[in-house]
Amino acid sequence: MYRVVLIDDEETIVQGLKRVLDWRAFGCEVVATAYNAQSGALAIREHKPDILFTDIRMPDQDGLTMLAGLKSEFPDMQVTVLTGYRDFDYAQQAIRLGVTRLLTKPSRMGEIQEAMGAMLDELRRIKPEDTPAPQEEASNAEQRANSFIVRQALNCIEQNYREKLTLQDVADSCYVSQWHLSKLLNRHAGKSFYDLLNAVRIREAKRLLLDPSLKVGDICEMVGYTDTGHFSRVFKKIEGVSPNAYRNTTEEEK
């Protein structure tokens, strides 16, 4: 039996979809339902479904990021998107990230059944004994999803480096597990999360050190560090000199 998860912030849609299809006739079982992105992501990680029906325009989430995160972490999972929006560009981006079908709500029974057939066909094609062409297509979609998530993660670091930012915080914003995000960052950016975070913080610290009115301790806090000693050690590891030595050198060069 193929495992199915249904996600939509409208409970009537989830329950209606759960009742309207003869899931067993398709060789499927609905193993979980959810009504927001965060609980949906937890359900997916717990049940690892083969098929997902989801809205990607829910209030608590960035739909494309959620979609990219899911396809990046679970590349073989087949996804049909349910949406109340008719946005061609949005639809094109969703398809590039690996969506099998995109249905406008309210969806007709024939459309839902066709989507099920397409997803089941794809699940059968991606078995190891099948030909490599569909596997290559899936790989391309997975690669686009991975790149999307890495860009989102780097943007999150740039926007929030002043805060007490953790790998889990960034992973949550990208709808992936921290283990998966760590793997992606090392593979695509060539650095760990904390190396990337420190690089952004030290880059900003260097800029702030050009202002002689700012104390090193103040700059430490402004770029997200809580301990001046730790800040100085990280700065020296990256730049080869202490913050004060860097400031003195730049002042002499003026």
Phi and psi restraints in degrees (value plus and minus 20) as a CYANA .aco file:
   2 TYR   PHI     -97.6   -57.6
   2 TYR   PSI     118.5   158.5
   3 ARG   PHI    -108.6   -68.6
   3 ARG   PSI     117.8   157.8
   4 VAL   PHI    -146.9  -106.9
   4 VAL   PSI     118.0   158.0
   5 VAL   PHI    -141.7  -101.7
   5 VAL   PSI     118.6   158.6
   6 LEU   PHI    -137.4   -97.4
   6 LEU   PSI     108.6   148.6
   7 ILE   PHI    -152.1  -112.1
   7 ILE   PSI     105.9   145.9
   8 ASP   PHI    -184.0  -144.0
   8 ASP   PSI     124.4   164.4
   9 ASP   PHI     -97.1   -57.1
   9 ASP   PSI     -27.9    12.1
  10 GLU   PHI    -119.5   -79.5
  10 GLU   PSI      89.9   129.9
  11 GLU   PHI     -80.5   -40.5
  11 GLU   PSI     -54.1   -14.1
  12 THR   PHI     -82.8   -42.8
  12 THR   PSI     -54.6   -14.6
  13 ILE   PHI     -89.7   -49.7
  13 ILE   PSI     -64.3   -24.3
  14 VAL   PHI     -81.4   -41.4
  14 VAL   PSI     -69.8   -29.8
  15 GLN   PHI     -88.4   -48.4
  15 GLN   PSI     -55.2   -15.2
  16 GLY   PHI     -85.1   -45.1
  16 GLY   PSI     -63.5   -23.5
  17 LEU   PHI     -85.7   -45.7
  17 LEU   PSI     -55.8   -15.8
  18 LYS   PHI     -85.4   -45.4
  18 LYS   PSI     -54.5   -14.5
  19 ARG   PHI    -108.9   -68.9
  19 ARG   PSI     -50.6   -10.6
  20 VAL   PHI     -93.3   -53.3
  20 VAL   PSI     -48.8    -8.8
  21 LEU   PHI    -117.9   -77.9
  21 LEU   PSI     124.0   164.0
  22 ASP   PHI    -105.5   -65.5
  22 ASP   PSI      65.3   105.3
  23 TRP   PHI     -80.0   -40.0
  23 TRP   PSI     -58.4   -18.4
  24 ARG   PHI     -86.1   -46.1
  24 ARG   PSI     -49.4    -9.4
  25 ALA   PHI     -85.2   -45.2
  25 ALA   PSI     -46.6    -6.6
  26 PHE   PHI    -109.7   -69.7
  26 PHE   PSI     -20.1    19.9
  27 GLY   PHI      54.4    94.4
  27 GLY   PSI      11.4    51.4
  28 CYS   PHI    -146.2  -106.2
  28 CYS   PSI     141.7   181.7
  29 GLU   PHI    -160.9  -120.9
  29 GLU   PSI     109.4   149.4
  30 VAL   PHI     -96.9   -56.9
  30 VAL   PSI      91.0   131.0
  31 VAL   PHI    -116.2   -76.2
  31 VAL   PSI     -36.5     3.5
  32 ALA   PHI    -183.9  -143.9
  32 ALA   PSI     131.4   171.4
  33 THR   PHI    -149.6  -109.6
  33 THR   PSI     134.3   174.3
  34 ALA   PHI    -170.6  -130.6
  34 ALA   PSI     137.5   177.5
  35 TYR   PHI    -141.7  -101.7
  35 TYR   PSI     -10.4    29.6
  36 ASN   PHI    -175.5  -135.5
  36 ASN   PSI     148.4   188.4
  37 ALA   PHI     -85.5   -45.5
  37 ALA   PSI     -62.3   -22.3
  38 GLN   PHI     -86.7   -46.7
  38 GLN   PSI     -66.8   -26.8
  39 SER   PHI     -88.7   -48.7
  39 SER   PSI     -50.7   -10.7
  40 GLY   PHI     -84.4   -44.4
  40 GLY   PSI     -63.3   -23.3
  41 ALA   PHI     -82.7   -42.7
  41 ALA   PSI     -59.2   -19.2
  42 LEU   PHI     -83.9   -43.9
  42 LEU   PSI     -61.2   -21.2
  43 ALA   PHI     -84.1   -44.1
  43 ALA   PSI     -58.8   -18.8
  44 ILE   PHI     -86.1   -46.1
  44 ILE   PSI     -62.8   -22.8
  45 ARG   PHI     -87.2   -47.2
  45 ARG   PSI     -52.4   -12.4
  46 GLU   PHI     -94.7   -54.7
  46 GLU   PSI     -63.2   -23.2
  47 HIS   PHI    -120.0   -80.0
  47 HIS   PSI     -37.2     2.8
  48 LYS   PHI      26.4    66.4
  48 LYS   PSI      44.9    84.9
  49 PRO   PHI     -90.4   -50.4
  49 PRO   PSI     137.9   177.9
  50 ASP   PHI    -104.9   -64.9
  50 ASP   PSI     -49.7    -9.7
  51 ILE   PHI    -152.3  -112.3
  51 ILE   PSI     118.2   158.2
  52 LEU   PHI    -151.4  -111.4
  52 LEU   PSI     108.5   148.5
  53 PHE   PHI    -126.6   -86.6
  53 PHE   PSI     104.9   144.9
  54 THR   PHI    -169.7  -129.7
  54 THR   PSI     125.4   165.4
  55 ASP   PHI    -103.3   -63.3
  55 ASP   PSI     123.3   163.3
  56 ILE   PHI    -138.8   -98.8
  56 ILE   PSI       2.9    42.9
  57 ARG   PHI    -145.5  -105.5
  57 ARG   PSI      29.0    69.0
  58 MET   PHI    -110.7   -70.7
  58 MET   PSI     133.8   173.8
  59 PRO   PHI     -79.9   -39.9
  59 PRO   PSI     -51.6   -11.6
  60 ASP   PHI    -117.0   -77.0
  60 ASP   PSI      -3.0    37.0
  61 GLN   PHI    -172.2  -132.2
  61 GLN   PSI     140.2   180.2
  62 ASP   PHI    -112.5   -72.5
  62 ASP   PSI      88.7   128.7
  63 GLY   PHI     -78.4   -38.4
  63 GLY   PSI     -66.7   -26.7
  64 LEU   PHI     -86.9   -46.9
  64 LEU   PSI     -57.4   -17.4
  65 THR   PHI     -85.7   -45.7
  65 THR   PSI     -62.2   -22.2
  66 MET   PHI     -79.6   -39.6
  66 MET   PSI     -65.9   -25.9
  67 LEU   PHI     -82.6   -42.6
  67 LEU   PSI     -66.4   -26.4
  68 ALA   PHI     -81.2   -41.2
  68 ALA   PSI     -60.6   -20.6
  69 GLY   PHI     -82.2   -42.2
  69 GLY   PSI     -63.8   -23.8
  70 LEU   PHI     -85.3   -45.3
  70 LEU   PSI     -65.0   -25.0
  71 LYS   PHI     -91.7   -51.7
  71 LYS   PSI     -46.3    -6.3
  72 SER   PHI     -92.2   -52.2
  72 SER   PSI     -63.8   -23.8
  73 GLU   PHI    -102.9   -62.9
  73 GLU   PSI     -50.3   -10.3
  74 PHE   PHI    -149.6  -109.6
  74 PHE   PSI      51.4    91.4
  75 PRO   PHI     -83.1   -43.1
  75 PRO   PSI     -46.0    -6.0
  76 ASP   PHI    -105.2   -65.2
  76 ASP   PSI     -31.8     8.2
  77 MET   PHI     -87.7   -47.7
  77 MET   PSI     110.1   150.1
  78 GLN   PHI    -110.7   -70.7
  78 GLN   PSI     113.3   153.3
  79 VAL   PHI    -143.8  -103.8
  79 VAL   PSI     109.5   149.5
  80 THR   PHI    -134.0   -94.0
  80 THR   PSI     105.5   145.5
  81 VAL   PHI    -113.7   -73.7
  81 VAL   PSI     113.5   153.5
  82 LEU   PHI    -127.3   -87.3
  82 LEU   PSI     105.3   145.3
  83 THR   PHI    -163.4  -123.4
  83 THR   PSI     127.9   167.9
  84 GLY   PHI    -113.3   -73.3
  84 GLY   PSI     -16.6    23.4
  85 TYR   PHI    -128.2   -88.2
  85 TYR   PSI     120.2   160.2
  86 ARG   PHI    -127.3   -87.3
  86 ARG   PSI      62.7   102.7
  87 ASP   PHI    -143.3  -103.3
  87 ASP   PSI      86.3   126.3
  88 PHE   PHI     -82.8   -42.8
  88 PHE   PSI     -65.6   -25.6
  89 ASP   PHI     -81.8   -41.8
  89 ASP   PSI     -62.1   -22.1
  90 TYR   PHI     -82.1   -42.1
  90 TYR   PSI     -63.7   -23.7
  91 ALA   PHI     -82.2   -42.2
  91 ALA   PSI     -61.7   -21.7
  92 GLN   PHI     -83.0   -43.0
  92 GLN   PSI     -61.3   -21.3
  93 GLN   PHI     -84.9   -44.9
  93 GLN   PSI     -61.2   -21.2
  94 ALA   PHI     -81.6   -41.6
  94 ALA   PSI     -63.1   -23.1
  95 ILE   PHI     -85.8   -45.8
  95 ILE   PSI     -59.0   -19.0
  96 ARG   PHI     -83.7   -43.7
  96 ARG   PSI     -47.1    -7.1
  97 LEU   PHI    -104.7   -64.7
  97 LEU   PSI     -20.5    19.5
  98 GLY   PHI      91.5   131.5
  98 GLY   PSI      -7.9    32.1
  99 VAL   PHI     -88.1   -48.1
  99 VAL   PSI     116.7   156.7
 100 THR   PHI     -98.2   -58.2
 100 THR   PSI     -67.0   -27.0
 101 ARG   PHI    -160.6  -120.6
 101 ARG   PSI     129.9   169.9
 102 LEU   PHI    -146.3  -106.3
 102 LEU   PSI      94.2   134.2
 103 LEU   PHI    -131.8   -91.8
 103 LEU   PSI     116.5   156.5
 104 THR   PHI    -105.7   -65.7
 104 THR   PSI     112.5   152.5
 105 LYS   PHI    -100.6   -60.6
 105 LYS   PSI     123.1   163.1
 106 PRO   PHI     -96.1   -56.1
 106 PRO   PSI     118.9   158.9
 107 SER   PHI    -111.9   -71.9
 107 SER   PSI     124.8   164.8
 108 ARG   PHI    -101.6   -61.6
 108 ARG   PSI     134.8   174.8
 109 MET   PHI     -77.0   -37.0
 109 MET   PSI     -62.0   -22.0
 110 GLY   PHI     -80.6   -40.6
 110 GLY   PSI     -57.4   -17.4
 111 GLU   PHI     -87.1   -47.1
 111 GLU   PSI     -62.2   -22.2
 112 ILE   PHI     -85.0   -45.0
 112 ILE   PSI     -63.1   -23.1
 113 GLN   PHI     -85.5   -45.5
 113 GLN   PSI     -58.4   -18.4
 114 GLU   PHI     -85.2   -45.2
 114 GLU   PSI     -59.7   -19.7
 115 ALA   PHI     -83.1   -43.1
 115 ALA   PSI     -62.3   -22.3
 116 MET   PHI     -79.9   -39.9
 116 MET   PSI     -65.2   -25.2
 117 GLY   PHI     -81.1   -41.1
 117 GLY   PSI     -62.1   -22.1
 118 ALA   PHI     -84.9   -44.9
 118 ALA   PSI     -61.3   -21.3
 119 MET   PHI     -88.4   -48.4
 119 MET   PSI     -60.3   -20.3
 120 LEU   PHI     -85.7   -45.7
 120 LEU   PSI     -59.5   -19.5
 121 ASP   PHI     -79.9   -39.9
 121 ASP   PSI     -62.5   -22.5
 122 GLU   PHI     -87.9   -47.9
 122 GLU   PSI     -58.7   -18.7
 123 LEU   PHI     -81.3   -41.3
 123 LEU   PSI     -58.5   -18.5
 124 ARG   PHI     -89.9   -49.9
 124 ARG   PSI     -54.7   -14.7
 125 ARG   PHI     -91.7   -51.7
 125 ARG   PSI     -49.2    -9.2
 126 ILE   PHI    -108.3   -68.3
 126 ILE   PSI     -10.8    29.2
 127 LYS   PHI     -86.6   -46.6
 127 LYS   PSI     128.7   168.7
 128 PRO   PHI     -75.6   -35.6
 128 PRO   PSI     -51.4   -11.4
 129 GLU   PHI     -97.8   -57.8
 129 GLU   PSI     -27.1    12.9
 130 ASP   PHI    -103.0   -63.0
 130 ASP   PSI     154.4   194.4
 131 THR   PHI     -87.8   -47.8
 131 THR   PSI     137.0   177.0
 132 PRO   PHI     -96.9   -56.9
 132 PRO   PSI     -36.7     3.3
 133 ALA   PHI     -79.6   -39.6
 133 ALA   PSI     -70.2   -30.2
 134 PRO   PHI     -82.1   -42.1
 134 PRO   PSI     -54.0   -14.0
 135 GLN   PHI     -83.3   -43.3
 135 GLN   PSI     -57.9   -17.9
 136 GLU   PHI     -85.5   -45.5
 136 GLU   PSI     -60.0   -20.0
 137 GLU   PHI     -82.4   -42.4
 137 GLU   PSI     -64.3   -24.3
 138 ALA   PHI     -82.4   -42.4
 138 ALA   PSI     -58.4   -18.4
 139 SER   PHI     -84.0   -44.0
 139 SER   PSI     -59.2   -19.2
 140 ASN   PHI     -84.9   -44.9
 140 ASN   PSI     -63.0   -23.0
 141 ALA   PHI     -84.2   -44.2
 141 ALA   PSI     -60.4   -20.4
 142 GLU   PHI     -82.9   -42.9
 142 GLU   PSI     -61.1   -21.1
 143 GLN   PHI     -82.9   -42.9
 143 GLN   PSI     -61.8   -21.8
 144 ARG   PHI     -84.4   -44.4
 144 ARG   PSI     -59.9   -19.9
 145 ALA   PHI     -84.4   -44.4
 145 ALA   PSI     -62.5   -22.5
 146 ASN   PHI     -80.3   -40.3
 146 ASN   PSI     -66.8   -26.8
 147 SER   PHI     -82.7   -42.7
 147 SER   PSI     -59.4   -19.4
 148 PHE   PHI     -79.8   -39.8
 148 PHE   PSI     -66.6   -26.6
 149 ILE   PHI     -86.2   -46.2
 149 ILE   PSI     -60.4   -20.4
 150 VAL   PHI     -82.1   -42.1
 150 VAL   PSI     -63.3   -23.3
 151 ARG   PHI     -81.4   -41.4
 151 ARG   PSI     -62.7   -22.7
 152 GLN   PHI     -83.1   -43.1
 152 GLN   PSI     -61.1   -21.1
 153 ALA   PHI     -85.4   -45.4
 153 ALA   PSI     -64.4   -24.4
 154 LEU   PHI     -84.1   -44.1
 154 LEU   PSI     -58.3   -18.3
 155 ASN   PHI     -85.9   -45.9
 155 ASN   PSI     -58.6   -18.6
 156 CYS   PHI     -81.9   -41.9
 156 CYS   PSI     -61.5   -21.5
 157 ILE   PHI     -83.0   -43.0
 157 ILE   PSI     -65.0   -25.0
 158 GLU   PHI     -81.0   -41.0
 158 GLU   PSI     -57.8   -17.8
 159 GLN   PHI    -101.2   -61.2
 159 GLN   PSI     -42.8    -2.8
 160 ASN   PHI    -147.1  -107.1
 160 ASN   PSI      -4.3    35.7
 161 TYR   PHI     -82.2   -42.2
 161 TYR   PSI     -41.4    -1.4
 162 ARG   PHI     -93.9   -53.9
 162 ARG   PSI     -38.7     1.3
 163 GLU   PHI    -108.4   -68.4
 163 GLU   PSI     152.9   192.9
 164 LYS   PHI     -99.4   -59.4
 164 LYS   PSI      62.8   102.8
 165 LEU   PHI    -114.4   -74.4
 165 LEU   PSI     113.1   153.1
 166 THR   PHI    -138.9   -98.9
 166 THR   PSI     144.6   184.6
 167 LEU   PHI     -79.1   -39.1
 167 LEU   PSI     -58.7   -18.7
 168 GLN   PHI     -83.1   -43.1
 168 GLN   PSI     -60.3   -20.3
 169 ASP   PHI     -77.8   -37.8
 169 ASP   PSI     -67.1   -27.1
 170 VAL   PHI     -89.0   -49.0
 170 VAL   PSI     -61.0   -21.0
 171 ALA   PHI     -80.4   -40.4
 171 ALA   PSI     -62.4   -22.4
 172 ASP   PHI     -81.3   -41.3
 172 ASP   PSI     -59.6   -19.6
 173 SER   PHI     -88.2   -48.2
 173 SER   PSI     -40.7    -0.7
 174 CYS   PHI    -123.5   -83.5
 174 CYS   PSI     -19.4    20.6
 175 TYR   PHI      41.2    81.2
 175 TYR   PSI      18.4    58.4
 176 VAL   PHI    -152.7  -112.7
 176 VAL   PSI     145.6   185.6
 177 SER   PHI     -94.9   -54.9
 177 SER   PSI     135.9   175.9
 178 GLN   PHI     -86.7   -46.7
 178 GLN   PSI     -50.9   -10.9
 179 TRP   PHI     -83.0   -43.0
 179 TRP   PSI     -65.1   -25.1
 180 HIS   PHI     -86.5   -46.5
 180 HIS   PSI     -61.7   -21.7
 181 LEU   PHI     -83.6   -43.6
 181 LEU   PSI     -61.8   -21.8
 182 SER   PHI     -78.4   -38.4
 182 SER   PSI     -62.7   -22.7
 183 LYS   PHI     -83.0   -43.0
 183 LYS   PSI     -63.8   -23.8
 184 LEU   PHI     -84.0   -44.0
 184 LEU   PSI     -63.4   -23.4
 185 LEU   PHI     -84.6   -44.6
 185 LEU   PSI     -62.2   -22.2
 186 ASN   PHI     -85.0   -45.0
 186 ASN   PSI     -58.2   -18.2
 187 ARG   PHI     -94.3   -54.3
 187 ARG   PSI     -63.4   -23.4
 188 HIS   PHI    -115.6   -75.6
 188 HIS   PSI     -52.0   -12.0
 189 ALA   PHI    -123.8   -83.8
 189 ALA   PSI     -33.3     6.7
 190 GLY   PHI      54.3    94.3
 190 GLY   PSI      -6.7    33.3
 191 LYS   PHI    -161.6  -121.6
 191 LYS   PSI     139.7   179.7
 192 SER   PHI     -97.8   -57.8
 192 SER   PSI     145.9   185.9
 193 PHE   PHI     -75.3   -35.3
 193 PHE   PSI     -67.6   -27.6
 194 TYR   PHI     -90.3   -50.3
 194 TYR   PSI     -50.3   -10.3
 195 ASP   PHI     -85.3   -45.3
 195 ASP   PSI     -61.2   -21.2
 196 LEU   PHI     -86.8   -46.8
 196 LEU   PSI     -62.6   -22.6
 197 LEU   PHI     -83.9   -43.9
 197 LEU   PSI     -65.4   -25.4
 198 ASN   PHI     -82.9   -42.9
 198 ASN   PSI     -56.7   -16.7
 199 ALA   PHI     -82.7   -42.7
 199 ALA   PSI     -61.8   -21.8
 200 VAL   PHI     -86.9   -46.9
 200 VAL   PSI     -64.4   -24.4
 201 ARG   PHI     -83.2   -43.2
 201 ARG   PSI     -62.8   -22.8
 202 ILE   PHI     -91.0   -51.0
 202 ILE   PSI     -55.8   -15.8
 203 ARG   PHI     -77.8   -37.8
 203 ARG   PSI     -64.9   -24.9
 204 GLU   PHI     -90.1   -50.1
 204 GLU   PSI     -55.3   -15.3
 205 ALA   PHI     -82.3   -42.3
 205 ALA   PSI     -61.3   -21.3
 206 LYS   PHI     -80.0   -40.0
 206 LYS   PSI     -60.6   -20.6
 207 ARG   PHI     -85.6   -45.6
 207 ARG   PSI     -62.5   -22.5
 208 LEU   PHI     -90.1   -50.1
 208 LEU   PSI     -49.6    -9.6
 209 LEU   PHI     -86.5   -46.5
 209 LEU   PSI     -35.3     4.7
 210 LEU   PHI     -92.1   -52.1
 210 LEU   PSI     -34.7     5.3
 211 ASP   PHI    -114.8   -74.8
 211 ASP   PSI      86.7   126.7
 212 PRO   PHI     -86.3   -46.3
 212 PRO   PSI     -35.1     4.9
 213 SER   PHI     -98.5   -58.5
 213 SER   PSI     -32.6     7.4
 214 LEU   PHI    -114.9   -74.9
 214 LEU   PSI     110.0   150.0
 215 LYS   PHI     -98.4   -58.4
 215 LYS   PSI     133.1   173.1
 216 VAL   PHI     -79.6   -39.6
 216 VAL   PSI     -59.3   -19.3
 217 GLY   PHI     -82.2   -42.2
 217 GLY   PSI     -58.0   -18.0
 218 ASP   PHI     -87.4   -47.4
 218 ASP   PSI     -62.0   -22.0
 219 ILE   PHI     -83.4   -43.4
 219 ILE   PSI     -59.1   -19.1
 220 CYS   PHI     -72.9   -32.9
 220 CYS   PSI     -68.7   -28.7
 221 GLU   PHI     -90.9   -50.9
 221 GLU   PSI     -55.8   -15.8
 222 MET   PHI     -85.2   -45.2
 222 MET   PSI     -47.3    -7.3
 223 VAL   PHI    -123.0   -83.0
 223 VAL   PSI      -9.7    30.3
 224 GLY   PHI      84.9   124.9
 224 GLY   PSI     -18.0    22.0
 225 TYR   PHI    -115.0   -75.0
 225 TYR   PSI     126.8   166.8
 226 THR   PHI    -124.6   -84.6
 226 THR   PSI     -31.2     8.8
 227 ASP   PHI    -148.1  -108.1
 227 ASP   PSI     101.8   141.8
 228 THR   PHI     -84.0   -44.0
 228 THR   PSI     -57.7   -17.7
 229 GLY   PHI     -83.0   -43.0
 229 GLY   PSI     -63.5   -23.5
 230 HIS   PHI     -84.4   -44.4
 230 HIS   PSI     -63.3   -23.3
 231 PHE   PHI     -76.8   -36.8
 231 PHE   PSI     -65.5   -25.5
 232 SER   PHI     -84.6   -44.6
 232 SER   PSI     -58.5   -18.5
 233 ARG   PHI     -86.9   -46.9
 233 ARG   PSI     -62.7   -22.7
 234 VAL   PHI     -85.6   -45.6
 234 VAL   PSI     -62.9   -22.9
 235 PHE   PHI     -79.0   -39.0
 235 PHE   PSI     -66.5   -26.5
 236 LYS   PHI     -86.9   -46.9
 236 LYS   PSI     -55.9   -15.9
 237 LYS   PHI     -83.3   -43.3
 237 LYS   PSI     -58.0   -18.0
 238 ILE   PHI    -104.3   -64.3
 238 ILE   PSI     -61.9   -21.9
 239 GLU   PHI    -120.5   -80.5
 239 GLU   PSI     -34.4     5.6
 240 GLY   PHI      66.6   106.6
 240 GLY   PSI     -27.3    12.7
 241 VAL   PHI    -159.0  -119.0
 241 VAL   PSI     144.0   184.0
 242 SER   PHI     -95.2   -55.2
 242 SER   PSI     143.6   183.6
 243 PRO   PHI     -76.4   -36.4
 243 PRO   PSI     -62.5   -22.5
 244 ASN   PHI     -85.0   -45.0
 244 ASN   PSI     -61.6   -21.6
 245 ALA   PHI     -84.9   -44.9
 245 ALA   PSI     -58.3   -18.3
 246 TYR   PHI     -83.2   -43.2
 246 TYR   PSI     -63.8   -23.8
 247 ARG   PHI     -82.1   -42.1
 247 ARG   PSI     -64.7   -24.7
 248 ASN   PHI     -82.7   -42.7
 248 ASN   PSI     -59.6   -19.6
 249 THR   PHI     -85.5   -45.5
 249 THR   PSI     -63.3   -23.3
 250 THR   PHI     -89.0   -49.0
 250 THR   PSI     -53.3   -13.3
 251 GLU   PHI     -88.4   -48.4
 251 GLU   PSI     -56.7   -16.7
 252 GLU   PHI     -88.1   -48.1
 252 GLU   PSI     -48.9    -8.9
 253 GLU   PHI     -99.0   -59.0
 253 GLU   PSI     -32.1     7.9
